[in-house]
Amino acid sequence: MVKCEFDDCDRKSTTVSRLSPEGYLVSSGKKAYSFREAYRRFNYCDKCHKSLMGDVWNRVRNSGKDDDNVAPTSV
């Protein structure tokens, strides 16, 4: 059983995502020729993945960003 990687969740993972628990794409550090190879993969349960995606979309829609990131998913 693969465990959810979000915070202290102990549920079984049901989703593989390219978003880190912080809501960013994280480079795999390898020379990559496609999106699939370029970013690490994380395992989440359905509930945590929905919560993470909600946080990402809220950040995207928020016009008053308080960080220096160009985009919420930039590396």
Jmol script that loads the backbone (N, CA, C; Angstrom):
load data "model"
ATOM      1  N   MET A   1       0.842  -1.180   0.000  1.00  0.00           N
ATOM      2  CA  MET A   1       0.000   0.000   0.000  1.00  0.00           C
ATOM      3  C   MET A   1       0.888   1.245   0.000  1.00  0.00           C
ATOM      4  N   VAL A   2       0.649   2.130  -0.936  1.00  0.00           N
ATOM      5  CA  VAL A   2       1.360   3.398  -0.993  1.00  0.00           C
ATOM      6  C   VAL A   2       0.558   4.418  -0.190  1.00  0.00           C
ATOM      7  N   LYS A   3       1.239   5.075   0.734  1.00  0.00           N
ATOM      8  CA  LYS A   3       0.585   6.030   1.624  1.00  0.00           C
ATOM      9  C   LYS A   3       0.544   7.421   0.991  1.00  0.00           C
ATOM     10  N   CYS A   4      -0.502   8.159   1.286  1.00  0.00           N
ATOM     11  CA  CYS A   4      -0.649   9.546   0.858  1.00  0.00           C
ATOM     12  C   CYS A   4       0.526  10.371   1.401  1.00  0.00           C
ATOM     13  N   GLU A   5       1.091  11.227   0.553  1.00  0.00           N
ATOM     14  CA  GLU A   5       2.261  12.026   0.932  1.00  0.00           C
ATOM     15  C   GLU A   5       1.908  13.423   1.424  1.00  0.00           C
ATOM     16  N   PHE A   6       0.646  13.717   1.615  1.00  0.00           N
ATOM     17  CA  PHE A   6       0.227  15.049   2.034  1.00  0.00           C
ATOM     18  C   PHE A   6       0.184  15.146   3.548  1.00  0.00           C
ATOM     19  N   ASP A   7       1.018  16.032   4.118  1.00  0.00           N
ATOM     20  CA  ASP A   7       1.092  16.270   5.563  1.00  0.00           C
ATOM     21  C   ASP A   7       1.151  14.970   6.352  1.00  0.00           C
ATOM     22  N   ASP A   8       0.284  14.802   7.329  1.00  0.00           N
ATOM     23  CA  ASP A   8       0.300  13.620   8.185  1.00  0.00           C
ATOM     24  C   ASP A   8      -0.808  12.636   7.843  1.00  0.00           C
ATOM     25  N   CYS A   9      -1.237  12.619   6.600  1.00  0.00           N
ATOM     26  CA  CYS A   9      -2.330  11.745   6.183  1.00  0.00           C
ATOM     27  C   CYS A   9      -1.864  10.287   6.179  1.00  0.00           C
ATOM     28  N   ASP A  10      -2.701   9.399   6.702  1.00  0.00           N
ATOM     29  CA  ASP A  10      -2.381   7.974   6.746  1.00  0.00           C
ATOM     30  C   ASP A  10      -3.215   7.155   5.780  1.00  0.00           C
ATOM     31  N   ARG A  11      -4.004   7.837   4.928  1.00  0.00           N
ATOM     32  CA  ARG A  11      -4.854   7.103   4.004  1.00  0.00           C
ATOM     33  C   ARG A  11      -4.048   6.532   2.841  1.00  0.00           C
ATOM     34  N   LYS A  12      -4.658   5.578   2.157  1.00  0.00           N
ATOM     35  CA  LYS A  12      -4.046   4.946   0.999  1.00  0.00           C
ATOM     36  C   LYS A  12      -4.071   5.909  -0.190  1.00  0.00           C
ATOM     37  N   SER A  13      -2.976   5.942  -0.934  1.00  0.00           N
ATOM     38  CA  SER A  13      -2.885   6.792  -2.115  1.00  0.00           C
ATOM     39  C   SER A  13      -3.779   6.258  -3.228  1.00  0.00           C
ATOM     40  N   THR A  14      -4.481   7.170  -3.899  1.00  0.00           N
ATOM     41  CA  THR A  14      -5.321   6.798  -5.036  1.00  0.00           C
ATOM     42  C   THR A  14      -4.963   7.598  -6.282  1.00  0.00           C
ATOM     43  N   THR A  15      -4.140   8.654  -6.116  1.00  0.00           N
ATOM     44  CA  THR A  15      -3.825   9.563  -7.216  1.00  0.00           C
ATOM     45  C   THR A  15      -2.326   9.828  -7.274  1.00  0.00           C
ATOM     46  N   VAL A  16      -1.781   9.782  -8.479  1.00  0.00           N
ATOM     47  CA  VAL A  16      -0.398  10.174  -8.706  1.00  0.00           C
ATOM     48  C   VAL A  16      -0.435  11.542  -9.364  1.00  0.00           C
ATOM     49  N   SER A  17       0.310  12.496  -8.796  1.00  0.00           N
ATOM     50  CA  SER A  17       0.255  13.878  -9.258  1.00  0.00           C
ATOM     51  C   SER A  17       1.661  14.437  -9.423  1.00  0.00           C
ATOM     52  N   ARG A  18       1.796  15.445 -10.274  1.00  0.00           N
ATOM     53  CA  ARG A  18       3.076  16.142 -10.437  1.00  0.00           C
ATOM     54  C   ARG A  18       3.201  17.301  -9.448  1.00  0.00           C
ATOM     55  N   LEU A  19       2.149  17.590  -8.692  1.00  0.00           N
ATOM     56  CA  LEU A  19       2.201  18.673  -7.715  1.00  0.00           C
ATOM     57  C   LEU A  19       2.788  18.183  -6.398  1.00  0.00           C
ATOM     58  N   SER A  20       3.740  18.935  -5.876  1.00  0.00           N
ATOM     59  CA  SER A  20       4.319  18.597  -4.580  1.00  0.00           C
ATOM     60  C   SER A  20       3.308  18.928  -3.482  1.00  0.00           C
ATOM     61  N   PRO A  21       3.540  18.472  -2.268  1.00  0.00           N
ATOM     62  CA  PRO A  21       2.638  18.823  -1.162  1.00  0.00           C
ATOM     63  C   PRO A  21       2.530  20.330  -0.933  1.00  0.00           C
ATOM     64  N   GLU A  22       3.492  21.107  -1.430  1.00  0.00           N
ATOM     65  CA  GLU A  22       3.436  22.563  -1.307  1.00  0.00           C
ATOM     66  C   GLU A  22       2.686  23.200  -2.477  1.00  0.00           C
ATOM     67  N   GLY A  23       2.279  22.395  -3.472  1.00  0.00           N
ATOM     68  CA  GLY A  23       1.507  22.907  -4.591  1.00  0.00           C
ATOM     69  C   GLY A  23       2.330  23.431  -5.750  1.00  0.00           C
ATOM     70  N   TYR A  24       3.563  22.939  -5.896  1.00  0.00           N
ATOM     71  CA  TYR A  24       4.435  23.360  -6.988  1.00  0.00           C
ATOM     72  C   TYR A  24       4.933  22.154  -7.767  1.00  0.00           C
ATOM     73  N   LEU A  25       5.296  22.375  -9.008  1.00  0.00           N
ATOM     74  CA  LEU A  25       5.974  21.350  -9.785  1.00  0.00           C
ATOM     75  C   LEU A  25       7.424  21.329  -9.327  1.00  0.00           C
ATOM     76  N   VAL A  26       7.966  20.140  -9.106  1.00  0.00           N
ATOM     77  CA  VAL A  26       9.335  20.014  -8.631  1.00  0.00           C
ATOM     78  C   VAL A  26      10.128  19.229  -9.663  1.00  0.00           C
ATOM     79  N   SER A  27      11.207  19.820 -10.132  1.00  0.00           N
ATOM     80  CA  SER A  27      12.028  19.183 -11.158  1.00  0.00           C
ATOM     81  C   SER A  27      12.593  17.859 -10.667  1.00  0.00           C
ATOM     82  N   SER A  28      12.677  16.907 -11.573  1.00  0.00           N
ATOM     83  CA  SER A  28      13.248  15.609 -11.233  1.00  0.00           C
ATOM     84  C   SER A  28      14.766  15.680 -11.178  1.00  0.00           C
ATOM     85  N   GLY A  29      15.349  16.744 -11.754  1.00  0.00           N
ATOM     86  CA  GLY A  29      16.791  16.908 -11.745  1.00  0.00           C
ATOM     87  C   GLY A  29      17.492  16.139 -12.850  1.00  0.00           C
ATOM     88  N   LYS A  30      16.730  15.443 -13.670  1.00  0.00           N
ATOM     89  CA  LYS A  30      17.300  14.674 -14.770  1.00  0.00           C
ATOM     90  C   LYS A  30      17.111  15.440 -16.067  1.00  0.00           C
ATOM     91  N   LYS A  31      17.954  15.138 -17.046  1.00  0.00           N
ATOM     92  CA  LYS A  31      17.711  15.689 -18.382  1.00  0.00           C
ATOM     93  C   LYS A  31      16.447  15.030 -18.893  1.00  0.00           C
ATOM     94  N   ALA A  32      15.473  15.832 -19.246  1.00  0.00           N
ATOM     95  CA  ALA A  32      14.184  15.288 -19.643  1.00  0.00           C
ATOM     96  C   ALA A  32      13.774  15.862 -20.988  1.00  0.00           C
ATOM     97  N   TYR A  33      13.091  15.048 -21.746  1.00  0.00           N
ATOM     98  CA  TYR A  33      12.631  15.467 -23.066  1.00  0.00           C
ATOM     99  C   TYR A  33      11.123  15.622 -23.128  1.00  0.00           C
ATOM    100  N   SER A  34      10.448  15.404 -22.008  1.00  0.00           N
ATOM    101  CA  SER A  34       9.004  15.563 -21.979  1.00  0.00           C
ATOM    102  C   SER A  34       8.564  15.963 -20.573  1.00  0.00           C
ATOM    103  N   PHE A  35       7.330  16.449 -20.480  1.00  0.00           N
ATOM    104  CA  PHE A  35       6.756  16.821 -19.189  1.00  0.00           C
ATOM    105  C   PHE A  35       6.757  15.629 -18.233  1.00  0.00           C
ATOM    106  N   ARG A  36       6.447  14.451 -18.762  1.00  0.00           N
ATOM    107  CA  ARG A  36       6.384  13.248 -17.919  1.00  0.00           C
ATOM    108  C   ARG A  36       7.698  12.960 -17.226  1.00  0.00           C
ATOM    109  N   GLU A  37       8.799  13.215 -17.914  1.00  0.00           N
ATOM    110  CA  GLU A  37      10.111  12.921 -17.350  1.00  0.00           C
ATOM    111  C   GLU A  37      10.661  14.065 -16.495  1.00  0.00           C
ATOM    112  N   ALA A  38      10.186  15.267 -16.739  1.00  0.00           N
ATOM    113  CA  ALA A  38      10.794  16.451 -16.136  1.00  0.00           C
ATOM    114  C   ALA A  38      10.458  16.670 -14.662  1.00  0.00           C
ATOM    115  N   TYR A  39       9.339  16.160 -14.200  1.00  0.00           N
ATOM    116  CA  TYR A  39       8.885  16.482 -12.851  1.00  0.00           C
ATOM    117  C   TYR A  39       8.640  15.242 -12.013  1.00  0.00           C
ATOM    118  N   ARG A  40       8.932  15.375 -10.721  1.00  0.00           N
ATOM    119  CA  ARG A  40       8.713  14.271  -9.774  1.00  0.00           C
ATOM    120  C   ARG A  40       7.235  13.952  -9.663  1.00  0.00           C
ATOM    121  N   ARG A  41       6.961  12.749  -9.214  1.00  0.00           N
ATOM    122  CA  ARG A  41       5.577  12.317  -8.994  1.00  0.00           C
ATOM    123  C   ARG A  41       5.340  12.104  -7.505  1.00  0.00           C
ATOM    124  N   PHE A  42       4.128  12.447  -7.064  1.00  0.00           N
ATOM    125  CA  PHE A  42       3.742  12.311  -5.660  1.00  0.00           C
ATOM    126  C   PHE A  42       2.441  11.526  -5.581  1.00  0.00           C
ATOM    127  N   ASN A  43       2.233  10.850  -4.461  1.00  0.00           N
ATOM    128  CA  ASN A  43       1.039  10.029  -4.251  1.00  0.00           C
ATOM    129  C   ASN A  43       0.134  10.673  -3.208  1.00  0.00           C
ATOM    130  N   TYR A  44      -1.164  10.784  -3.560  1.00  0.00           N
ATOM    131  CA  TYR A  44      -2.140  11.381  -2.651  1.00  0.00           C
ATOM    132  C   TYR A  44      -3.422  10.553  -2.618  1.00  0.00           C
ATOM    133  N   CYS A  45      -4.123  10.639  -1.493  1.00  0.00           N
ATOM    134  CA  CYS A  45      -5.479  10.101  -1.444  1.00  0.00           C
ATOM    135  C   CYS A  45      -6.380  11.115  -2.158  1.00  0.00           C
ATOM    136  N   ASP A  46      -7.575  10.722  -2.490  1.00  0.00           N
ATOM    137  CA  ASP A  46      -8.484  11.590  -3.240  1.00  0.00           C
ATOM    138  C   ASP A  46      -8.783  12.890  -2.486  1.00  0.00           C
ATOM    139  N   LYS A  47      -9.029  12.792  -1.203  1.00  0.00           N
ATOM    140  CA  LYS A  47      -9.384  13.966  -0.396  1.00  0.00           C
ATOM    141  C   LYS A  47      -8.240  14.991  -0.364  1.00  0.00           C
ATOM    142  N   CYS A  48      -7.027  14.535  -0.136  1.00  0.00           N
ATOM    143  CA  CYS A  48      -5.877  15.438  -0.063  1.00  0.00           C
ATOM    144  C   CYS A  48      -5.553  16.037  -1.429  1.00  0.00           C
ATOM    145  N   HIS A  49      -5.709  15.250  -2.498  1.00  0.00           N
ATOM    146  CA  HIS A  49      -5.430  15.769  -3.828  1.00  0.00           C
ATOM    147  C   HIS A  49      -6.429  16.866  -4.190  1.00  0.00           C
ATOM    148  N   LYS A  50      -7.690  16.662  -3.866  1.00  0.00           N
ATOM    149  CA  LYS A  50      -8.703  17.696  -4.124  1.00  0.00           C
ATOM    150  C   LYS A  50      -8.394  18.958  -3.328  1.00  0.00           C
ATOM    151  N   SER A  51      -7.974  18.818  -2.104  1.00  0.00           N
ATOM    152  CA  SER A  51      -7.623  19.968  -1.274  1.00  0.00           C
ATOM    153  C   SER A  51      -6.420  20.702  -1.863  1.00  0.00           C
ATOM    154  N   LEU A  52      -5.407  19.973  -2.270  1.00  0.00           N
ATOM    155  CA  LEU A  52      -4.215  20.560  -2.869  1.00  0.00           C
ATOM    156  C   LEU A  52      -4.557  21.303  -4.158  1.00  0.00           C
ATOM    157  N   MET A  53      -5.371  20.696  -5.011  1.00  0.00           N
ATOM    158  CA  MET A  53      -5.764  21.334  -6.268  1.00  0.00           C
ATOM    159  C   MET A  53      -6.587  22.602  -5.992  1.00  0.00           C
ATOM    160  N   GLY A  54      -7.431  22.561  -4.982  1.00  0.00           N
ATOM    161  CA  GLY A  54      -8.204  23.749  -4.607  1.00  0.00           C
ATOM    162  C   GLY A  54      -7.294  24.888  -4.185  1.00  0.00           C
ATOM    163  N   ASP A  55      -6.264  24.568  -3.402  1.00  0.00           N
ATOM    164  CA  ASP A  55      -5.312  25.589  -2.975  1.00  0.00           C
ATOM    165  C   ASP A  55      -4.561  26.186  -4.165  1.00  0.00           C
ATOM    166  N   VAL A  56      -4.164  25.335  -5.106  1.00  0.00           N
ATOM    167  CA  VAL A  56      -3.448  25.811  -6.298  1.00  0.00           C
ATOM    168  C   VAL A  56      -4.331  26.742  -7.107  1.00  0.00           C
ATOM    169  N   TRP A  57      -5.574  26.335  -7.356  1.00  0.00           N
ATOM    170  CA  TRP A  57      -6.474  27.175  -8.152  1.00  0.00           C
ATOM    171  C   TRP A  57      -6.803  28.476  -7.451  1.00  0.00           C
ATOM    172  N   ASN A  58      -6.912  28.449  -6.136  1.00  0.00           N
ATOM    173  CA  ASN A  58      -7.142  29.699  -5.396  1.00  0.00           C
ATOM    174  C   ASN A  58      -5.964  30.649  -5.569  1.00  0.00           C
ATOM    175  N   ARG A  59      -4.760  30.114  -5.553  1.00  0.00           N
ATOM    176  CA  ARG A  59      -3.580  30.936  -5.747  1.00  0.00           C
ATOM    177  C   ARG A  59      -3.524  31.502  -7.167  1.00  0.00           C
ATOM    178  N   VAL A  60      -3.925  30.696  -8.144  1.00  0.00           N
ATOM    179  CA  VAL A  60      -3.932  31.147  -9.538  1.00  0.00           C
ATOM    180  C   VAL A  60      -4.919  32.293  -9.721  1.00  0.00           C
ATOM    181  N   ARG A  61      -6.090  32.171  -9.103  1.00  0.00           N
ATOM    182  CA  ARG A  61      -7.138  33.190  -9.256  1.00  0.00           C
ATOM    183  C   ARG A  61      -6.874  34.441  -8.445  1.00  0.00           C
ATOM    184  N   ASN A  62      -6.062  34.321  -7.420  1.00  0.00           N
ATOM    185  CA  ASN A  62      -5.807  35.451  -6.528  1.00  0.00           C
ATOM    186  C   ASN A  62      -4.953  36.483  -7.253  1.00  0.00           C
ATOM    187  N   SER A  63      -5.524  37.638  -7.500  1.00  0.00           N
ATOM    188  CA  SER A  63      -4.788  38.679  -8.229  1.00  0.00           C
ATOM    189  C   SER A  63      -3.760  39.376  -7.347  1.00  0.00           C
ATOM    190  N   GLY A  64      -3.916  39.313  -6.050  1.00  0.00           N
ATOM    191  CA  GLY A  64      -2.987  39.975  -5.135  1.00  0.00           C
ATOM    192  C   GLY A  64      -1.984  39.004  -4.556  1.00  0.00           C
ATOM    193  N   LYS A  65      -1.209  38.348  -5.397  1.00  0.00           N
ATOM    194  CA  LYS A  65      -0.209  37.389  -4.920  1.00  0.00           C
ATOM    195  C   LYS A  65       0.763  38.075  -3.972  1.00  0.00           C
ATOM    196  N   ASP A  66       1.144  37.380  -2.935  1.00  0.00           N
ATOM    197  CA  ASP A  66       2.078  37.954  -1.984  1.00  0.00           C
ATOM    198  C   ASP A  66       3.450  37.296  -2.066  1.00  0.00           C
ATOM    199  N   ASP A  67       3.669  36.478  -3.092  1.00  0.00           N
ATOM    200  CA  ASP A  67       4.989  35.884  -3.263  1.00  0.00           C
ATOM    201  C   ASP A  67       5.583  36.340  -4.591  1.00  0.00           C
ATOM    202  N   ASP A  68       6.857  36.046  -4.801  1.00  0.00           N
ATOM    203  CA  ASP A  68       7.549  36.485  -6.003  1.00  0.00           C
ATOM    204  C   ASP A  68       7.490  35.454  -7.128  1.00  0.00           C
ATOM    205  N   ASN A  69       6.702  34.408  -6.956  1.00  0.00           N
ATOM    206  CA  ASN A  69       6.634  33.367  -7.947  1.00  0.00           C
ATOM    207  C   ASN A  69       5.896  33.848  -9.199  1.00  0.00           C
ATOM    208  N   VAL A  70       6.450  33.542 -10.355  1.00  0.00           N
ATOM    209  CA  VAL A  70       5.828  33.930 -11.612  1.00  0.00           C
ATOM    210  C   VAL A  70       4.492  33.239 -11.775  1.00  0.00           C
ATOM    211  N   ALA A  71       4.457  31.956 -11.457  1.00  0.00           N
ATOM    212  CA  ALA A  71       3.233  31.163 -11.547  1.00  0.00           C
ATOM    213  C   ALA A  71       3.251  30.139 -10.430  1.00  0.00           C
ATOM    214  N   PRO A  72       2.103  29.733  -9.927  1.00  0.00           N
ATOM    215  CA  PRO A  72       2.051  28.775  -8.822  1.00  0.00           C
ATOM    216  C   PRO A  72       2.700  27.441  -9.147  1.00  0.00           C
ATOM    217  N   THR A  73       2.816  27.115 -10.424  1.00  0.00           N
ATOM    218  CA  THR A  73       3.403  25.827 -10.787  1.00  0.00           C
ATOM    219  C   THR A  73       4.804  25.954 -11.369  1.00  0.00           C
ATOM    220  N   SER A  74       5.406  27.132 -11.293  1.00  0.00           N
ATOM    221  CA  SER A  74       6.752  27.284 -11.858  1.00  0.00           C
ATOM    222  C   SER A  74       7.772  26.568 -10.988  1.00  0.00           C
ATOM    223  N   VAL A  75       8.848  26.204 -11.598  1.00  0.00           N
ATOM    224  CA  VAL A  75       9.909  25.481 -10.877  1.00  0.00           C
ATOM    225  C   VAL A  75      10.852  26.467 -10.239  1.00  0.00           C
TER     226      VAL A  75
END
end "model"
wireframe off; spacefill off
backbone 0.3
color backbone group
